[in-house]
């Protein structure tokens, strides 16, 4: 199952990186997709990963602490690494200063240097390592008896987010007139980060999870924090600047949340089908 999810994440990242060279994306369609994924990741973090982490750790406080740690690590990673947008030039509205900006270029900042994409690629690759951890932890949780919906939901959140990250890198490379062969090579390298990270975490973490079950709970809660940060500090802030599409973007956000709620509902349905006592008791201390 992990191999299947990793393969899908690889294809999604490759497709996202190739999009600027194959089709002309519009700003509105891309922002609708970003809003949907933000809602999905927000819902899965709070309704999927965190509750399952609490079952493993037997403590709400410990789960919240690990979630906060994941949020802070991802926040600091984004704070100190180069800024990037999930956007395209086609159809982009004028900014507050009255003219358009290239994706990845803040209104008050000068245009990126020709190698500005390097820092973004490194930062998003580190970002993708945590995606691999989330995939591995979710699959291990399913193997340990948790609902299969947890693995599917986590995989969907990771897979659907990959194209936007790859798109950010290749768009900046195209803007800096990087050779097409180099764009393909960098896109392939970036696409491999999450699958390789997931497989390494799985191979190294499975024995650890068997010997120390609390490790799995900590990993799930940590990944819930990273998902929460991605949704709230990376994806959703971009949507605050698009008042021209506020209704459509709000609907897309609600649709993403609805999918997360549906996944959580089927997860509980599986537990109910398993019978009373199928879930572990949760203690607050």
N, C-alpha and C positions, 0 to 999 in steps of 0.2 A: 504493500500500500504506500509506503514511504517513497519507494522508487517511482510509482505512478505519479504521486504528487510532485516529486522533484522534476520528473520529466515535463509535467504540465507547466511548472514554474519556469523551467528552461525555455520552453516554447513561447510562453507569454512574454518573457523578457526579450527574446530575439524578435518577436513580432513587434513589440513596442519600439524597439530600436530601429527597425526597418521602416516603420510607418512614414517618417518624414521623407524617405527616399522613394516611397511607393505611391502614397496618396496625399492629397491636400486636406489636412484636418481643419475643422473650424473651431474657433475658440469656444463657442457655446456648447457644442457636443462634448468637447473634452472636459469642460468644467462640470457638465452634468454627470459624466462618468466619475470624475473626482469626488463629487458630492455623494454619489451613491456608495463608492468605496469607503468614504469617511464614515457614513452611517453604518455600514457593515462592520467596520473595524471597531467603532465605538460600541456597538451592541455586543459583538463577540467578546470584547475585553471584559465587559461588566456582567454579561449574562452567561458566557460560556467558560472562558479561561479562569476567571476569578472564583466562581463557585466550585469548580473542579479542583482548583488549588486548595481551597478551604477543606474539601473532603480529604485530601492527602495530608495536610498539615494539622488537621483537627483544631485549628485556631483561626479565628477571624483576624485577630491582631497580627499574627505572623504573616498571613496572606496579604493583608493591607500593607505591611512593612515591605514585603518583597515586591509588591506592585509599585509602591512609591519608589523603590530602588530602580526598578526598570524604567519608570517614567523619567527619573532624574538622569539616568545614564543616557537615554535617548535624547532628552532635552539638551544636555551638555554637548552631546555629539553634534547636534544640529546647531547649537549656539556658536561653537568654535570652528566649524567647518564652513566652506564656502556656501553662500546662499544660492538657492535655486527655486525656480517656479515649475509647476506642472502646467505648461501652457504652450501655445503655438502663436505665431504672428497672424495667421489667417483669421480675420474676423475679430481681432482683439480690440476692445473699446479704448478710447483715449483715456489717459490717466488724468489725475487732478491737475497736472501741469499743462494739459491741453494737447499732448501729442502721444504717439504710441512709443512703446519701449520693447526691445527685444526680450524674449523669454530669458529669465535669469538676471535681468538688469533692473535694479530698483530705480524708482523715479529720481532719486536724489544722488545716484551713483553714476560714475562714468561707465561706458561700455566695457565689457569684459575683455581681457587681453586675449591674444590668439590661443594661449594655453590655459585659459580660464577653466576649460572643461576638465582639466586634469584633477584639480582639487575637488570638483563636484563628483567626478568618477570615483575618487578615493573615498570621499565621504559616503556616497551612496553604496559603495561596496561594503564598508563597515556596517552600514545600515542593514544590508542584505544578510550579513552574518547572523544578526539577531532574528531575521526571518527564518533562517535555517534552524536556529535553536527552537523557535516556536513550532515549526513543523515537526522536528524530532521529538520534542516534549509531548506534543499532542498525540502523535502516533504511539509513543510509549505509554501514554495514559490510556489509550484505547486498548492496547495490548494487555494492560493491567486490569481491565475490567470496566473502564469508563465507557460512556456512550460513543458509538461510532460517529455520531453527529459532531462531536468535539473535533475529531480529526478532519472531517469534511469541512466544517465551518472555518477552522484555522487555515486549511489549505486554500479555500476560496478567498479568504482575506489576503493571503500572501500572493496567490496567483493573480488576482485582479489588480493588486497594487504594483506588480512588477512592470507592466507596460509603461506606466507613467514615469517611473524612475529611469528606465532605459531611454524613454523619449526625451527626458531632460538632458541626458548626456549627449545623445546623437544630435539633438537640435543645436546645442551649443557647439558641437564639433562642426556641424554644417555651417553655422554662422561664422566660425573662424576659418572656414575653407580648408578643413583637414582633408587629406586624401581619402577617397572612398574606401580603399583597402584597409586603411587604418581604422576607419569608422566601423567596418565589419569586424575587425579583429578585437577592438575594444568592446564592442557590443557582445561578442561571443564570450570574452573574458568576464564581463559583468554578469552575463546570464548564468555562468557556471558557479558563481560565488554561493548563491543560496543552496543549490543542490549539493555541492561539495561540502558546505558547512553543515547541512542537515545530516548527511550520511556520516560525517566525522563525529558530530554530536551524538548520533544514534549509536554508532559502534562503541564510542567511549562512554556514553551515558547509560546505556542499557544495563551493564553490570553494576554500575554505581546505583542506579535506581532500584535494582533488585536487593542490593545490600543495605541501602539507606533510602527507604521510600520517601522520606521527607525531601530528598533532593528533587524528586519529580514535582512535588507540590510547590517548592520554591521556584523551579524553572517555569511552571505554568503561571504562577503569580507574577514573576518577573516579566514574562512575555505579555501578560495582560497590561502591565505598565507601559511596555514599549508600544503596544497597539494603541493604548489610550493617548499616548503622547503623539504618535503619528497622526491620529485622527484630529486631536485638539490643537496641536502646535504646528502641524505641517499642512494638513489638507484643508481643514475648516477655515483658518484665517484667510486663505486666498479667496474664499467665497464671500467674505465680508465686503470685498471691493466690487462686487458685481450686482449692484442694485437693479440693473436693467433686466436681470433674469431671476429676481429673488423668488418668484413663485415656482418656476420650474426647478430651480436649484433646491428649494425647500422640499418639493415633492420627491426629487431624486434622493435627498437625504433621508426622508421618511421611508422611501422604498428600501434603502439599504438597511435601515433599522428594522423594517418589517421582515426582511430576509433573516436577519440575526435572531429576531424573536421566533420565527418559524423553525429555525434550526434548533433553538433552545427548547421549543415545544416538543419537537420530535425526540430530542434527547431525554426529556422527562417521560415521554411516552414509552421509550425503551426501558427506563428504570421501572416504571409502573408495571410493564409487562413482565419484568423479571420477578416481581412479587415484593411483598413487604420485607424490609431488612436488607434490600439490595444495595442501599447506600450506607456509607459509614456515618456514625454519629459525629456531630460537630460540637466541639467545646470552645468556649470563648477564652480559655486560659490553658 
